[in-house]
Amino acid sequence: MWYEYLYRVLSILNYIVLLLIGIPLVIQILYVLFSFVKKKTWKESDVKAKIAYLIPAHNEEDVIYNSVKSILDNQKYPREKFDVFVVAHNCTDNTAEEAKRAGAKVLTLNDPDDSHNMAVYPLRYGINHIMSLESENYEIIIRVDADNHLNAVYSAKMNDAYQSGVDLARPYEGALNGTQNFFTKACAMFYVFESRYGSRVRERLNLGAHVNGSGAMMSVRMLKATGGYDCETISEDAEYYFNRLLQGIKGRFVEDAVVYEDMPSSLKVTYHRNKRIGSGTSKLLKTKLFKLLGHFFTTGSLSCLEVFMTYSLLIYTVLLAIWIPAFYIYNFTFLGFAAYGGLQLMLYPVEFYKTLLWNTIIIGASILLGLFVFFGYIQALILAITEYKKLGAKKRSELASAVLLFPFFLIVYSITICIGTMSKPKWVKVKRNTGKK
């Protein structure tokens, strides 16, 4: 009957979907399995490059003072060798004044074009300004968000990598408020996973580290040679890295340089952050991601292939959030009626559908349980045991609730990313969790 043929067609499509989802999931599993590899360290250098820290800020008066002050006062690096620049972008509060009070060099960017309400514009403005200061001889620019704090050896470790020939690098991403509540714990684990597992294994396999967002280090020589900050989307950090990969420049991972970020503390803030990530990634898929796949086929760059497959997982969250539930509701409904509901059948006997129904239940439940246990509980438990300090905890037991509920956070993450791929996020003031001194 026609409904049997429809079931066969949809089942074949589902196998294709599972394959697409499975490839990047296998990569994530491999990162965990090989996470025991020794971290990469960079030779300590006596030569000290001059560093410009650059903070794009839109209405960040609540946190900008502490962030700037923390960088200027706590780095174990010659004070004359680094400065902090803050670009106050369309601010209607006291961001500029607070940044100056903390000791930053403040640039003001008032841009009436609503389409420019993205971090890329103050970043480009600040980078161009810093590169124009030839008498200052800045060699490194490090992008920092308004709520970030850095470990004391950050400048020194990034300088060691730069003096070893690195032009583009990412740090270890830790949590500033990791034990505030369940959302901050779960988000912190998600970010630490990428650093502890993904970035370390990529570095040891000589694959490009994913340089995106807070703490990214860019050399001025590279910026000048490649045309400056040549990106334009809301996910400008990932876009910039994609552009460099297409030019043969790989990102590196400087694990001993740690940036502590302010994690979302509510479902609403988590939703807005993931919505922005999903929207930006979907745009990159259309413009750059498939170029990376093509670059792999023409050059053999495994870094391009790995980035393509990993970032595709964000897009596959649409399949996870929409196709998978819809198909399996249909699947079990059809098999139930075929096996026990008296449907008229032509292709296969009733016993075939009974066996298929129960096999699907058993296999599906086993896979789902395995994913929950491995990606949820085991992964979270290992992180809580080994990385609890970088997760913002003083003792491991503080992260117990995050370990227990982490699989459910991953479901929320997938759903919110899915929503983001189909929407355009608005420019809103981000609710921060750290206050002024």
Contacts in CASP RR format, 6 or more apart in sequence:
PFRMAT RR
TARGET T0000
AUTHOR 0000-0000-0000
METHOD contacts of the structure
MODEL  1
MWYEYLYRVLSILNYIVLLLIGIPLVIQILYVLFSFVKKKTWKESDVKAK
IAYLIPAHNEEDVIYNSVKSILDNQKYPREKFDVFVVAHNCTDNTAEEAK
RAGAKVLTLNDPDDSHNMAVYPLRYGINHIMSLESENYEIIIRVDADNHL
NAVYSAKMNDAYQSGVDLARPYEGALNGTQNFFTKACAMFYVFESRYGSR
VRERLNLGAHVNGSGAMMSVRMLKATGGYDCETISEDAEYYFNRLLQGIK
GRFVEDAVVYEDMPSSLKVTYHRNKRIGSGTSKLLKTKLFKLLGHFFTTG
SLSCLEVFMTYSLLIYTVLLAIWIPAFYIYNFTFLGFAAYGGLQLMLYPV
EFYKTLLWNTIIIGASILLGLFVFFGYIQALILAITEYKKLGAKKRSELA
SAVLLFPFFLIVYSITICIGTMSKPKWVKVKRNTGKK
1 343 0 8 1.000
1 344 0 8 1.000
1 345 0 8 1.000
1 346 0 8 1.000
1 347 0 8 1.000
3 334 0 8 1.000
3 343 0 8 1.000
4 338 0 8 1.000
4 345 0 8 1.000
4 346 0 8 1.000
4 347 0 8 1.000
4 348 0 8 1.000
5 347 0 8 1.000
7 331 0 8 1.000
7 334 0 8 1.000
8 347 0 8 1.000
10 327 0 8 1.000
10 330 0 8 1.000
10 331 0 8 1.000
11 331 0 8 1.000
14 323 0 8 1.000
14 327 0 8 1.000
14 331 0 8 1.000
17 319 0 8 1.000
17 323 0 8 1.000
17 324 0 8 1.000
17 327 0 8 1.000
20 312 0 8 1.000
20 316 0 8 1.000
20 319 0 8 1.000
21 313 0 8 1.000
21 316 0 8 1.000
21 319 0 8 1.000
21 320 0 8 1.000
23 309 0 8 1.000
24 309 0 8 1.000
24 310 0 8 1.000
24 312 0 8 1.000
24 313 0 8 1.000
24 316 0 8 1.000
25 313 0 8 1.000
25 371 0 8 1.000
25 375 0 8 1.000
27 306 0 8 1.000
27 309 0 8 1.000
27 310 0 8 1.000
28 197 0 8 1.000
28 313 0 8 1.000
28 375 0 8 1.000
29 374 0 8 1.000
30 201 0 8 1.000
31 197 0 8 1.000
31 198 0 8 1.000
31 201 0 8 1.000
32 197 0 8 1.000
32 374 0 8 1.000
32 378 0 8 1.000
32 379 0 8 1.000
32 382 0 8 1.000
34 201 0 8 1.000
34 204 0 8 1.000
35 196 0 8 1.000
35 197 0 8 1.000
35 198 0 8 1.000
35 200 0 8 1.000
35 201 0 8 1.000
35 382 0 8 1.000
37 200 0 8 1.000
37 201 0 8 1.000
37 204 0 8 1.000
38 204 0 8 1.000
39 200 0 8 1.000
39 203 0 8 1.000
39 204 0 8 1.000
39 255 0 8 1.000
39 256 0 8 1.000
40 200 0 8 1.000
40 203 0 8 1.000
40 204 0 8 1.000
40 252 0 8 1.000
40 253 0 8 1.000
40 255 0 8 1.000
41 255 0 8 1.000
41 256 0 8 1.000
42 157 0 8 1.000
42 160 0 8 1.000
42 161 0 8 1.000
42 164 0 8 1.000
42 166 0 8 1.000
42 254 0 8 1.000
43 160 0 8 1.000
43 163 0 8 1.000
43 164 0 8 1.000
44 156 0 8 1.000
44 160 0 8 1.000
45 159 0 8 1.000
45 160 0 8 1.000
45 163 0 8 1.000
45 164 0 8 1.000
47 159 0 8 1.000
47 163 0 8 1.000
48 77 0 8 1.000
48 78 0 8 1.000
48 81 0 8 1.000
48 159 0 8 1.000
49 81 0 8 1.000
49 139 0 8 1.000
49 140 0 8 1.000
49 159 0 8 1.000
49 162 0 8 1.000
49 163 0 8 1.000
50 81 0 8 1.000
50 82 0 8 1.000
50 136 0 8 1.000
50 137 0 8 1.000
50 138 0 8 1.000
50 139 0 8 1.000
50 140 0 8 1.000
51 77 0 8 1.000
51 81 0 8 1.000
51 82 0 8 1.000
51 83 0 8 1.000
51 138 0 8 1.000
51 139 0 8 1.000
51 140 0 8 1.000
51 141 0 8 1.000
51 142 0 8 1.000
51 155 0 8 1.000
51 158 0 8 1.000
51 159 0 8 1.000
52 82 0 8 1.000
52 83 0 8 1.000
52 84 0 8 1.000
52 85 0 8 1.000
52 130 0 8 1.000
52 136 0 8 1.000
52 138 0 8 1.000
52 140 0 8 1.000
52 141 0 8 1.000
52 142 0 8 1.000
53 71 0 8 1.000
53 82 0 8 1.000
53 83 0 8 1.000
53 84 0 8 1.000
53 85 0 8 1.000
53 141 0 8 1.000
53 142 0 8 1.000
53 144 0 8 1.000
54 85 0 8 1.000
54 87 0 8 1.000
54 123 0 8 1.000
54 126 0 8 1.000
54 127 0 8 1.000
54 130 0 8 1.000
54 141 0 8 1.000
54 142 0 8 1.000
54 143 0 8 1.000
54 144 0 8 1.000
55 64 0 8 1.000
55 67 0 8 1.000
55 68 0 8 1.000
55 84 0 8 1.000
55 85 0 8 1.000
55 86 0 8 1.000
55 87 0 8 1.000
55 99 0 8 1.000
55 104 0 8 1.000
55 143 0 8 1.000
55 144 0 8 1.000
55 145 0 8 1.000
55 146 0 8 1.000
56 87 0 8 1.000
56 89 0 8 1.000
56 119 0 8 1.000
56 122 0 8 1.000
56 123 0 8 1.000
56 143 0 8 1.000
56 145 0 8 1.000
56 146 0 8 1.000
57 64 0 8 1.000
57 86 0 8 1.000
57 87 0 8 1.000
57 88 0 8 1.000
57 89 0 8 1.000
57 91 0 8 1.000
57 95 0 8 1.000
57 99 0 8 1.000
57 122 0 8 1.000
57 146 0 8 1.000
58 88 0 8 1.000
58 89 0 8 1.000
58 90 0 8 1.000
58 91 0 8 1.000
58 95 0 8 1.000
58 117 0 8 1.000
58 122 0 8 1.000
58 427 0 8 1.000
58 429 0 8 1.000
59 91 0 8 1.000
59 92 0 8 1.000
59 93 0 8 1.000
59 95 0 8 1.000
59 429 0 8 1.000
60 91 0 8 1.000
60 93 0 8 1.000
60 95 0 8 1.000
60 146 0 8 1.000
60 147 0 8 1.000
60 432 0 8 1.000
61 91 0 8 1.000
61 93 0 8 1.000
61 94 0 8 1.000
61 95 0 8 1.000
61 97 0 8 1.000
61 98 0 8 1.000
61 436 0 8 1.000
62 432 0 8 1.000
62 434 0 8 1.000
62 435 0 8 1.000
62 436 0 8 1.000
63 146 0 8 1.000
63 147 0 8 1.000
63 262 0 8 1.000
63 432 0 8 1.000
63 434 0 8 1.000
63 435 0 8 1.000
63 436 0 8 1.000
64 86 0 8 1.000
64 95 0 8 1.000
64 98 0 8 1.000
64 99 0 8 1.000
64 102 0 8 1.000
64 104 0 8 1.000
64 146 0 8 1.000
65 98 0 8 1.000
65 99 0 8 1.000
65 101 0 8 1.000
65 102 0 8 1.000
65 436 0 8 1.000
65 437 0 8 1.000
66 102 0 8 1.000
66 149 0 8 1.000
66 434 0 8 1.000
66 435 0 8 1.000
66 436 0 8 1.000
66 437 0 8 1.000
67 102 0 8 1.000
67 144 0 8 1.000
67 146 0 8 1.000
67 147 0 8 1.000
67 148 0 8 1.000
67 149 0 8 1.000
68 84 0 8 1.000
68 86 0 8 1.000
68 99 0 8 1.000
68 102 0 8 1.000
68 103 0 8 1.000
68 104 0 8 1.000
69 102 0 8 1.000
69 103 0 8 1.000
69 437 0 8 1.000
70 149 0 8 1.000
70 150 0 8 1.000
71 82 0 8 1.000
71 84 0 8 1.000
71 144 0 8 1.000
71 149 0 8 1.000
71 150 0 8 1.000
72 79 0 8 1.000
72 84 0 8 1.000
72 102 0 8 1.000
72 103 0 8 1.000
72 104 0 8 1.000
74 150 0 8 1.000
74 152 0 8 1.000
75 82 0 8 1.000
75 150 0 8 1.000
75 152 0 8 1.000
75 154 0 8 1.000
75 155 0 8 1.000
75 156 0 8 1.000
76 152 0 8 1.000
76 153 0 8 1.000
76 155 0 8 1.000
76 156 0 8 1.000
77 155 0 8 1.000
77 156 0 8 1.000
77 159 0 8 1.000
81 155 0 8 1.000
82 155 0 8 1.000
83 104 0 8 1.000
83 105 0 8 1.000
83 136 0 8 1.000
83 138 0 8 1.000
84 102 0 8 1.000
84 103 0 8 1.000
84 104 0 8 1.000
84 105 0 8 1.000
84 144 0 8 1.000
85 104 0 8 1.000
85 105 0 8 1.000
85 106 0 8 1.000
85 107 0 8 1.000
85 126 0 8 1.000
85 129 0 8 1.000
85 130 0 8 1.000
86 95 0 8 1.000
86 96 0 8 1.000
86 99 0 8 1.000
86 104 0 8 1.000
86 105 0 8 1.000
86 106 0 8 1.000
86 107 0 8 1.000
86 146 0 8 1.000
87 106 0 8 1.000
87 107 0 8 1.000
87 108 0 8 1.000
87 109 0 8 1.000
87 122 0 8 1.000
87 123 0 8 1.000
87 125 0 8 1.000
87 126 0 8 1.000
88 95 0 8 1.000
88 96 0 8 1.000
88 99 0 8 1.000
88 106 0 8 1.000
88 107 0 8 1.000
88 108 0 8 1.000
88 109 0 8 1.000
89 109 0 8 1.000
89 111 0 8 1.000
89 121 0 8 1.000
89 122 0 8 1.000
89 125 0 8 1.000
90 109 0 8 1.000
90 110 0 8 1.000
90 111 0 8 1.000
90 117 0 8 1.000
91 108 0 8 1.000
95 146 0 8 1.000
96 106 0 8 1.000
96 108 0 8 1.000
98 436 0 8 1.000
99 106 0 8 1.000
100 106 0 8 1.000
107 125 0 8 1.000
107 126 0 8 1.000
107 129 0 8 1.000
109 121 0 8 1.000
109 122 0 8 1.000
109 125 0 8 1.000
111 121 0 8 1.000
117 427 0 8 1.000
118 233 0 8 1.000
118 234 0 8 1.000
118 236 0 8 1.000
118 427 0 8 1.000
119 234 0 8 1.000
119 236 0 8 1.000
120 229 0 8 1.000
120 231 0 8 1.000
120 232 0 8 1.000
120 233 0 8 1.000
120 234 0 8 1.000
120 236 0 8 1.000
123 143 0 8 1.000
123 229 0 8 1.000
123 236 0 8 1.000
124 228 0 8 1.000
124 229 0 8 1.000
127 141 0 8 1.000
127 218 0 8 1.000
127 223 0 8 1.000
127 228 0 8 1.000
127 229 0 8 1.000
128 228 0 8 1.000
128 229 0 8 1.000
130 136 0 8 1.000
130 138 0 8 1.000
130 141 0 8 1.000
130 220 0 8 1.000
131 138 0 8 1.000
131 220 0 8 1.000
131 223 0 8 1.000
131 224 0 8 1.000
131 228 0 8 1.000
138 220 0 8 1.000
139 162 0 8 1.000
139 219 0 8 1.000
139 220 0 8 1.000
139 221 0 8 1.000
140 158 0 8 1.000
140 159 0 8 1.000
140 162 0 8 1.000
140 217 0 8 1.000
140 218 0 8 1.000
140 219 0 8 1.000
140 220 0 8 1.000
141 217 0 8 1.000
141 218 0 8 1.000
141 219 0 8 1.000
141 220 0 8 1.000
141 223 0 8 1.000
142 158 0 8 1.000
142 215 0 8 1.000
142 216 0 8 1.000
142 217 0 8 1.000
142 218 0 8 1.000
143 213 0 8 1.000
143 214 0 8 1.000
143 215 0 8 1.000
143 216 0 8 1.000
143 218 0 8 1.000
143 237 0 8 1.000
144 150 0 8 1.000
144 214 0 8 1.000
144 215 0 8 1.000
144 259 0 8 1.000
145 213 0 8 1.000
145 214 0 8 1.000
145 261 0 8 1.000
146 432 0 8 1.000
147 176 0 8 1.000
147 261 0 8 1.000
147 262 0 8 1.000
147 430 0 8 1.000
147 432 0 8 1.000
147 433 0 8 1.000
147 434 0 8 1.000
148 176 0 8 1.000
148 214 0 8 1.000
148 215 0 8 1.000
148 259 0 8 1.000
148 260 0 8 1.000
148 261 0 8 1.000
148 262 0 8 1.000
149 176 0 8 1.000
149 259 0 8 1.000
149 260 0 8 1.000
150 215 0 8 1.000
150 257 0 8 1.000
150 258 0 8 1.000
150 259 0 8 1.000
150 260 0 8 1.000
151 257 0 8 1.000
151 258 0 8 1.000
151 259 0 8 1.000
151 260 0 8 1.000
153 256 0 8 1.000
153 257 0 8 1.000
154 171 0 8 1.000
154 257 0 8 1.000
154 258 0 8 1.000
154 259 0 8 1.000
157 254 0 8 1.000
157 256 0 8 1.000
157 257 0 8 1.000
158 169 0 8 1.000
158 171 0 8 1.000
158 217 0 8 1.000
158 254 0 8 1.000
158 257 0 8 1.000
160 254 0 8 1.000
161 169 0 8 1.000
161 217 0 8 1.000
161 252 0 8 1.000
161 254 0 8 1.000
162 169 0 8 1.000
162 217 0 8 1.000
162 219 0 8 1.000
166 217 0 8 1.000
166 219 0 8 1.000
166 251 0 8 1.000
166 252 0 8 1.000
166 254 0 8 1.000
167 218 0 8 1.000
167 219 0 8 1.000
167 221 0 8 1.000
167 222 0 8 1.000
167 249 0 8 1.000
168 211 0 8 1.000
168 216 0 8 1.000
168 217 0 8 1.000
168 218 0 8 1.000
168 219 0 8 1.000
168 222 0 8 1.000
168 241 0 8 1.000
168 244 0 8 1.000
168 249 0 8 1.000
168 250 0 8 1.000
168 251 0 8 1.000
168 252 0 8 1.000
169 209 0 8 1.000
169 211 0 8 1.000
169 216 0 8 1.000
169 217 0 8 1.000
169 251 0 8 1.000
169 252 0 8 1.000
169 253 0 8 1.000
169 254 0 8 1.000
169 257 0 8 1.000
170 199 0 8 1.000
170 209 0 8 1.000
170 210 0 8 1.000
170 211 0 8 1.000
170 212 0 8 1.000
170 213 0 8 1.000
170 215 0 8 1.000
170 216 0 8 1.000
170 217 0 8 1.000
170 251 0 8 1.000
170 252 0 8 1.000
170 253 0 8 1.000
170 254 0 8 1.000
171 195 0 8 1.000
171 214 0 8 1.000
171 215 0 8 1.000
171 216 0 8 1.000
171 217 0 8 1.000
171 254 0 8 1.000
171 255 0 8 1.000
171 257 0 8 1.000
171 258 0 8 1.000
171 259 0 8 1.000
172 195 0 8 1.000
172 196 0 8 1.000
172 199 0 8 1.000
172 253 0 8 1.000
172 254 0 8 1.000
172 255 0 8 1.000
172 256 0 8 1.000
172 257 0 8 1.000
172 258 0 8 1.000
172 259 0 8 1.000
172 390 0 8 1.000
173 191 0 8 1.000
173 192 0 8 1.000
173 194 0 8 1.000
173 195 0 8 1.000
173 214 0 8 1.000
173 258 0 8 1.000
173 259 0 8 1.000
173 261 0 8 1.000
174 188 0 8 1.000
174 191 0 8 1.000
174 192 0 8 1.000
174 195 0 8 1.000
174 258 0 8 1.000
174 259 0 8 1.000
174 260 0 8 1.000
174 261 0 8 1.000
174 390 0 8 1.000
174 391 0 8 1.000
174 392 0 8 1.000
175 184 0 8 1.000
175 187 0 8 1.000
175 188 0 8 1.000
175 191 0 8 1.000
175 192 0 8 1.000
175 260 0 8 1.000
175 261 0 8 1.000
175 263 0 8 1.000
175 390 0 8 1.000
175 391 0 8 1.000
175 392 0 8 1.000
176 260 0 8 1.000
176 261 0 8 1.000
176 262 0 8 1.000
176 263 0 8 1.000
176 392 0 8 1.000
176 433 0 8 1.000
176 434 0 8 1.000
177 184 0 8 1.000
177 262 0 8 1.000
177 263 0 8 1.000
177 265 0 8 1.000
177 392 0 8 1.000
177 433 0 8 1.000
177 434 0 8 1.000
178 184 0 8 1.000
178 185 0 8 1.000
178 187 0 8 1.000
178 188 0 8 1.000
178 263 0 8 1.000
178 391 0 8 1.000
178 392 0 8 1.000
178 393 0 8 1.000
179 185 0 8 1.000
179 391 0 8 1.000
179 392 0 8 1.000
179 393 0 8 1.000
179 394 0 8 1.000
179 398 0 8 1.000
179 399 0 8 1.000
180 263 0 8 1.000
180 265 0 8 1.000
180 433 0 8 1.000
181 265 0 8 1.000
182 401 0 8 1.000
182 402 0 8 1.000
182 405 0 8 1.000
182 409 0 8 1.000
183 263 0 8 1.000
183 264 0 8 1.000
183 265 0 8 1.000
183 266 0 8 1.000
183 267 0 8 1.000
183 269 0 8 1.000
183 270 0 8 1.000
183 409 0 8 1.000
184 263 0 8 1.000
184 264 0 8 1.000
184 265 0 8 1.000
184 433 0 8 1.000
185 391 0 8 1.000
185 399 0 8 1.000
185 401 0 8 1.000
185 402 0 8 1.000
186 402 0 8 1.000
186 405 0 8 1.000
186 406 0 8 1.000
186 409 0 8 1.000
187 263 0 8 1.000
187 264 0 8 1.000
187 270 0 8 1.000
187 409 0 8 1.000
188 263 0 8 1.000
188 391 0 8 1.000
188 392 0 8 1.000
188 402 0 8 1.000
189 379 0 8 1.000
189 380 0 8 1.000
189 383 0 8 1.000
189 384 0 8 1.000
189 391 0 8 1.000
189 399 0 8 1.000
189 402 0 8 1.000
189 406 0 8 1.000
190 409 0 8 1.000
190 410 0 8 1.000
190 413 0 8 1.000
191 261 0 8 1.000
191 263 0 8 1.000
192 383 0 8 1.000
192 387 0 8 1.000
192 390 0 8 1.000
192 391 0 8 1.000
193 379 0 8 1.000
193 383 0 8 1.000
194 210 0 8 1.000
195 253 0 8 1.000
195 255 0 8 1.000
195 390 0 8 1.000
196 383 0 8 1.000
196 386 0 8 1.000
196 387 0 8 1.000
199 209 0 8 1.000
199 210 0 8 1.000
199 253 0 8 1.000
199 255 0 8 1.000
200 253 0 8 1.000
200 255 0 8 1.000
202 208 0 8 1.000
202 209 0 8 1.000
202 210 0 8 1.000
202 253 0 8 1.000
202 306 0 8 1.000
203 209 0 8 1.000
203 252 0 8 1.000
203 253 0 8 1.000
203 255 0 8 1.000
207 250 0 8 1.000
207 302 0 8 1.000
207 303 0 8 1.000
207 306 0 8 1.000
208 245 0 8 1.000
208 250 0 8 1.000
208 251 0 8 1.000
208 252 0 8 1.000
208 303 0 8 1.000
208 306 0 8 1.000
208 307 0 8 1.000
209 250 0 8 1.000
209 251 0 8 1.000
209 252 0 8 1.000
209 253 0 8 1.000
210 238 0 8 1.000
210 241 0 8 1.000
210 251 0 8 1.000
210 307 0 8 1.000
210 310 0 8 1.000
211 217 0 8 1.000
211 237 0 8 1.000
211 240 0 8 1.000
211 241 0 8 1.000
211 244 0 8 1.000
211 251 0 8 1.000
212 235 0 8 1.000
212 237 0 8 1.000
212 238 0 8 1.000
212 241 0 8 1.000
213 237 0 8 1.000
214 259 0 8 1.000
214 261 0 8 1.000
215 257 0 8 1.000
215 259 0 8 1.000
216 237 0 8 1.000
217 254 0 8 1.000
217 257 0 8 1.000
222 244 0 8 1.000
222 249 0 8 1.000
223 229 0 8 1.000
226 243 0 8 1.000
226 244 0 8 1.000
226 247 0 8 1.000
226 249 0 8 1.000
229 236 0 8 1.000
229 240 0 8 1.000
230 240 0 8 1.000
230 243 0 8 1.000
231 239 0 8 1.000
231 240 0 8 1.000
231 243 0 8 1.000
232 239 0 8 1.000
233 239 0 8 1.000
233 280 0 8 1.000
233 283 0 8 1.000
233 284 0 8 1.000
233 287 0 8 1.000
234 276 0 8 1.000
234 279 0 8 1.000
234 280 0 8 1.000
234 283 0 8 1.000
234 425 0 8 1.000
235 277 0 8 1.000
235 280 0 8 1.000
235 281 0 8 1.000
235 283 0 8 1.000
235 284 0 8 1.000
238 280 0 8 1.000
238 281 0 8 1.000
238 284 0 8 1.000
238 311 0 8 1.000
239 284 0 8 1.000
239 288 0 8 1.000
241 251 0 8 1.000
241 307 0 8 1.000
242 284 0 8 1.000
242 288 0 8 1.000
242 289 0 8 1.000
242 291 0 8 1.000
242 292 0 8 1.000
242 307 0 8 1.000
243 288 0 8 1.000
244 250 0 8 1.000
244 251 0 8 1.000
245 292 0 8 1.000
245 295 0 8 1.000
245 301 0 8 1.000
245 303 0 8 1.000
245 304 0 8 1.000
245 307 0 8 1.000
246 288 0 8 1.000
246 291 0 8 1.000
246 292 0 8 1.000
246 295 0 8 1.000
246 304 0 8 1.000
248 301 0 8 1.000
250 303 0 8 1.000
258 390 0 8 1.000
260 392 0 8 1.000
262 432 0 8 1.000
262 433 0 8 1.000
262 434 0 8 1.000
263 433 0 8 1.000
264 270 0 8 1.000
264 273 0 8 1.000
265 431 0 8 1.000
265 433 0 8 1.000
266 431 0 8 1.000
267 412 0 8 1.000
269 430 0 8 1.000
269 431 0 8 1.000
270 412 0 8 1.000
270 413 0 8 1.000
270 416 0 8 1.000
271 416 0 8 1.000
271 419 0 8 1.000
272 425 0 8 1.000
272 428 0 8 1.000
272 430 0 8 1.000
274 413 0 8 1.000
274 416 0 8 1.000
274 417 0 8 1.000
274 419 0 8 1.000
274 420 0 8 1.000
275 416 0 8 1.000
275 417 0 8 1.000
275 419 0 8 1.000
275 420 0 8 1.000
275 423 0 8 1.000
275 425 0 8 1.000
276 420 0 8 1.000
276 425 0 8 1.000
277 314 0 8 1.000
277 417 0 8 1.000
277 420 0 8 1.000
278 314 0 8 1.000
278 417 0 8 1.000
278 420 0 8 1.000
278 421 0 8 1.000
279 420 0 8 1.000
279 421 0 8 1.000
279 423 0 8 1.000
279 424 0 8 1.000
279 425 0 8 1.000
281 311 0 8 1.000
281 314 0 8 1.000
281 315 0 8 1.000
281 417 0 8 1.000
281 421 0 8 1.000
282 315 0 8 1.000
282 420 0 8 1.000
282 421 0 8 1.000
282 422 0 8 1.000
284 311 0 8 1.000
285 311 0 8 1.000
285 312 0 8 1.000
285 315 0 8 1.000
289 307 0 8 1.000
289 308 0 8 1.000
289 311 0 8 1.000
289 312 0 8 1.000
290 308 0 8 1.000
292 304 0 8 1.000
292 305 0 8 1.000
292 307 0 8 1.000
292 308 0 8 1.000
293 304 0 8 1.000
293 305 0 8 1.000
293 308 0 8 1.000
294 304 0 8 1.000
295 301 0 8 1.000
295 304 0 8 1.000
296 302 0 8 1.000
296 304 0 8 1.000
296 305 0 8 1.000
296 308 0 8 1.000
314 417 0 8 1.000
314 421 0 8 1.000
315 421 0 8 1.000
317 413 0 8 1.000
317 414 0 8 1.000
317 415 0 8 1.000
317 417 0 8 1.000
317 418 0 8 1.000
317 421 0 8 1.000
318 418 0 8 1.000
318 421 0 8 1.000
318 422 0 8 1.000
320 414 0 8 1.000
320 418 0 8 1.000
321 414 0 8 1.000
321 415 0 8 1.000
321 417 0 8 1.000
321 418 0 8 1.000
322 418 0 8 1.000
331 360 0 8 1.000
332 357 0 8 1.000
332 360 0 8 1.000
332 361 0 8 1.000
335 353 0 8 1.000
335 356 0 8 1.000
335 357 0 8 1.000
335 360 0 8 1.000
336 353 0 8 1.000
336 357 0 8 1.000
337 343 0 8 1.000
338 345 0 8 1.000
338 350 0 8 1.000
338 353 0 8 1.000
338 357 0 8 1.000
339 350 0 8 1.000
339 353 0 8 1.000
339 354 0 8 1.000
339 356 0 8 1.000
339 357 0 8 1.000
340 354 0 8 1.000
342 350 0 8 1.000
345 353 0 8 1.000
372 407 0 8 1.000
375 407 0 8 1.000
375 410 0 8 1.000
376 406 0 8 1.000
376 407 0 8 1.000
376 410 0 8 1.000
377 403 0 8 1.000
377 404 0 8 1.000
377 406 0 8 1.000
377 407 0 8 1.000
379 406 0 8 1.000
380 399 0 8 1.000
380 402 0 8 1.000
380 403 0 8 1.000
380 406 0 8 1.000
381 403 0 8 1.000
383 391 0 8 1.000
383 399 0 8 1.000
384 391 0 8 1.000
384 393 0 8 1.000
384 396 0 8 1.000
384 399 0 8 1.000
384 400 0 8 1.000
384 402 0 8 1.000
384 403 0 8 1.000
385 396 0 8 1.000
388 395 0 8 1.000
388 396 0 8 1.000
388 398 0 8 1.000
388 399 0 8 1.000
391 399 0 8 1.000
393 399 0 8 1.000
402 409 0 8 1.000
END
